[in-house]
Amino acid sequence: MLFMNKRVAAMLATVLWSGLAPAATVSDVNKSGGQWLVAQADSQKRVDGLADQRRDLSSDYRTTLRETEGLKLYLQQLRAQLQSQQQEMAAIRQESQELDRTNIEIQPLMLRMLESVDQFVQLDVPFLKEERVARVARLKEMMPRADVTVSEKYRRIVEAYQIEMEYGRTIEAYKGKLADKEVDFLRVGRVGLFYQTPDGKDTGYWDREKKDWVADGGYAEGVTEGLKVAKKQTSPNLLIVPIQAAASK
């Protein structure tokens, strides 16, 4: 602004010095100088505006570059995820195909396993007969059901096998009926099945060869002791009970 004032003053001095400018001309010069100053101020505003606009554009450009780099990294991650998902889908399709083949093969196997455990229960020593027969019946009812998965069917059949195997390693006492009499049954693994009335007057065992019950009071004391052990009423001890030898082939 100081520069502009000096310039106007020089113009006025020149006109006055020449002695050619009347008073009206000086006014015109002042008016022209004011217009020139306004024009200069407007030009400076436009220059300042363009500078600000340039700074804004530069800032926007840098921001756009950063966003572009971020988008590039994001796209790379998306491509990697997509590739991983495609590989996983391929593996799932292969597993599904293998599972279908396995299901076709395992169905006959499960039926044979179920038939085997059914025959085993029917031919075995008749302890807990109703419970074991009912377990096999439930498995047979389950097999044609579509709402039960193949893995669940297989698991439950194997579970039935495990239960049957466990019977051979344990001793158990339970109540039941024998010829319309309430008795206590004693199972010693699978090698012996005995009964005794609650008053201890009647004692007997299951004869494998005869496939029938045999009364034998000579083992009453051993069966009584065995019932106490099975019921955890006394510590394990030597039991004197009749054990039949395995049948010879």
C-alpha positions in Angstrom: 0.0 0.0 0.0 3.0 2.3 0.7 4.3 1.6 -2.7 1.0 2.5 -4.3 0.7 5.8 -2.4 4.2 6.9 -3.5 3.2 6.3 -7.1 0.1 8.3 -6.8 2.0 11.1 -5.1 4.5 11.1 -7.9 1.8 11.4 -10.5 0.2 14.3 -8.6 3.6 16.0 -8.3 4.3 15.7 -12.0 0.9 17.2 -12.9 1.3 20.1 -10.4 4.9 20.7 -11.4 4.0 21.2 -15.0 1.5 23.9 -14.2 -0.7 22.5 -16.8 -3.3 20.7 -14.6 -6.1 22.7 -13.2 -7.9 21.8 -10.0 -10.4 19.6 -11.8 -7.7 17.5 -13.3 -6.1 16.9 -9.9 -9.5 15.5 -8.7 -9.7 13.3 -11.7 -6.2 12.0 -11.0 -7.2 11.3 -7.4 -10.3 9.5 -8.6 -8.3 7.5 -11.1 -5.7 6.6 -8.4 -8.5 5.4 -6.1 -9.9 3.2 -8.9 -6.4 1.8 -9.6 -6.0 1.0 -5.9 -9.3 -0.8 -5.8 -8.4 -2.7 -8.9 -5.0 -3.7 -7.4 -6.7 -4.8 -4.2 -9.2 -7.0 -6.2 -6.3 -8.5 -8.1 -4.4 -9.2 -4.9 -7.6 -10.9 -3.5 -7.8 -13.1 -6.6 -4.1 -14.0 -6.4 -4.6 -14.9 -2.7 -7.7 -16.9 -3.6 -5.8 -18.8 -6.3 -3.0 -19.5 -3.8 -5.4 -20.8 -1.2 -7.1 -22.9 -3.9 -3.7 -24.3 -5.0 -2.9 -25.2 -1.4 -6.3 -26.9 -1.0 -5.8 -28.8 -4.2 -2.3 -29.9 -3.1 -3.7 -31.1 0.2 -6.5 -33.0 -1.5 -4.0 -34.6 -3.9 -1.8 -35.8 -1.0 -4.9 -37.1 0.8 -6.1 -38.9 -2.4 -2.6 -40.5 -2.8 -2.8 -41.8 0.8 -6.3 -43.1 0.3 -5.2 -44.8 -3.0 -2.3 -46.6 -1.3 -4.7 -47.7 1.5 -7.1 -49.0 -1.2 -4.3 -50.9 -2.9 -3.4 -52.6 0.4 -7.1 -53.4 1.1 -7.6 -54.8 -2.4 -4.5 -57.0 -1.9 -5.9 -58.3 1.3 -9.3 -59.0 -0.3 -7.6 -60.9 -3.1 -5.7 -63.0 -0.6 -8.9 -63.7 1.4 -10.7 -64.6 -1.8 -8.0 -67.0 -2.8 -8.0 -68.6 0.7 -11.8 -68.9 0.6 -11.7 -70.5 -2.9 -9.1 -73.0 -1.6 -11.3 -73.8 1.5 -14.4 -74.2 -0.7 -12.5 -76.7 -2.9 -11.3 -78.6 0.2 -14.9 -78.7 1.5 -16.2 -80.0 -1.8 -13.6 -82.7 -1.8 -14.4 -83.6 1.8 -18.0 -83.7 1.0 -17.4 -86.1 -1.9 -15.2 -88.3 0.4 -17.9 -88.2 3.1 -20.6 -89.3 0.6 -18.4 -92.3 -0.3 -17.7 -93.0 3.3 -21.4 -92.9 4.2 -22.2 -95.4 1.4 -19.5 -97.7 2.8 -20.3 -97.2 6.5 -24.0 -97.9 6.3 -23.6 -101.7 5.7 -20.9 -101.8 8.4 -23.2 -100.2 11.0 -25.9 -102.7 10.1 -23.6 -105.6 10.6 -22.3 -104.2 13.9 -25.8 -103.7 15.1 -26.8 -107.3 14.1 -23.7 -108.6 15.9 -24.5 -106.8 19.2 -28.1 -107.9 19.0 -27.1 -111.6 18.6 -24.6 -111.2 21.4 -27.2 -109.9 23.8 -29.6 -112.7 22.9 -27.0 -115.5 23.4 -25.2 -114.0 26.4 -25.8 -114.6 30.1 -29.2 -113.0 30.8 -28.2 -110.2 33.1 -30.1 -106.9 32.7 -31.8 -108.6 29.8 -34.6 -106.1 29.4 -32.3 -103.1 29.5 -29.9 -104.5 27.0 -32.6 -105.6 24.6 -34.3 -102.2 24.8 -30.9 -100.5 24.0 -30.6 -102.6 20.8 -34.2 -101.9 19.9 -33.6 -98.2 20.1 -30.6 -98.4 17.9 -32.6 -100.3 15.3 -35.3 -97.7 15.3 -32.7 -95.0 14.9 -31.0 -96.4 11.8 -33.6 -95.4 9.1 -34.1 -91.9 10.6 -33.0 -89.0 8.4 -32.8 -86.5 11.3 -29.9 -88.4 12.9 -26.5 -88.0 11.3 -24.4 -90.9 10.2 -21.7 -89.9 12.7 -24.2 -89.9 15.5 -25.6 -93.4 14.5 -22.0 -94.8 14.4 -21.2 -93.2 17.8 -24.2 -94.7 19.5 -23.5 -98.2 18.1 -19.9 -98.0 19.3 -21.2 -96.8 22.6 -23.4 -99.9 22.9 -20.3 -102.1 22.1 -18.4 -100.3 24.9 -21.1 -100.8 27.4 -21.2 -104.5 26.6 -17.4 -104.7 26.9 -17.5 -102.9 30.3 -19.9 -105.6 31.7 -17.0 -108.1 31.4 -14.8 -106.1 33.7 -17.2 -105.2 36.5 -19.2 -106.7 39.4 -22.8 -105.5 39.8 -25.8 -106.1 42.1 -29.3 -105.2 41.0 -32.9 -106.2 42.0 -35.3 -108.1 39.8 -37.8 -110.9 39.5 -37.2 -114.6 39.1 -40.2 -116.9 38.9 -42.4 -114.3 40.5 -40.0 -113.8 43.4 -38.1 -110.6 44.2 -34.4 -111.4 44.3 -31.0 -109.8 44.3 -28.9 -110.6 41.2 -25.1 -110.7 41.4 -23.2 -110.4 38.2 -19.5 -111.2 38.3 -18.1 -109.9 35.0 -19.6 -112.3 32.4 -18.3 -115.5 34.1 -21.1 -115.8 36.7 -24.7 -114.6 37.3 -26.3 -115.5 40.7 -29.4 -114.7 42.6 -30.5 -114.7 46.2 -33.7 -113.8 47.9 -33.6 -110.9 50.4 -33.9 -113.3 53.3 -31.0 -115.3 52.1 -33.0 -118.6 52.0 -32.8 -119.2 48.3 -29.6 -119.0 46.3 -28.7 -120.1 42.8 -26.9 -119.4 39.6 -27.3 -119.4 35.8 -26.2 -122.6 34.1 -24.7 -121.8 30.7 -25.1 -125.4 29.4 -28.6 -125.9 30.6 -29.5 -122.3 29.9 -31.5 -122.2 33.0 -31.3 -121.3 36.7 -30.0 -123.8 39.1 -30.7 -123.6 42.9 -27.6 -124.2 45.0 -27.6 -123.1 48.7 -24.0 -124.3 49.1 -22.8 -120.9 47.7 -25.2 -118.7 49.8 -22.4 -117.2 51.9 -20.3 -116.4 48.8 -23.2 -114.8 47.0 -24.1 -112.8 50.1 -20.6 -111.5 50.4 -20.5 -110.7 46.7 -23.7 -108.7 46.9 -22.1 -106.6 49.7 -19.0 -106.0 47.6 -21.0 -105.0 44.6 -23.1 -102.6 46.7 -19.9 -101.2 48.2 -21.0 -102.3 51.7 -17.7 -104.0 52.3 -14.2 -104.1 50.8 -13.5 -106.5 47.9 -12.6 -110.0 49.1 -12.2 -113.5 47.8 -15.6 -114.8 46.6 -16.4 -118.5 46.6 -19.0 -119.0 43.9 -19.5 -121.5 41.1 -17.8 -120.5 37.8 -18.4 -122.5 34.7 -15.5 -123.2 32.4 -15.7 -122.0 28.8 -17.4 -124.4 26.5 -14.9 -126.5 24.5 -15.1 -126.5 20.7 
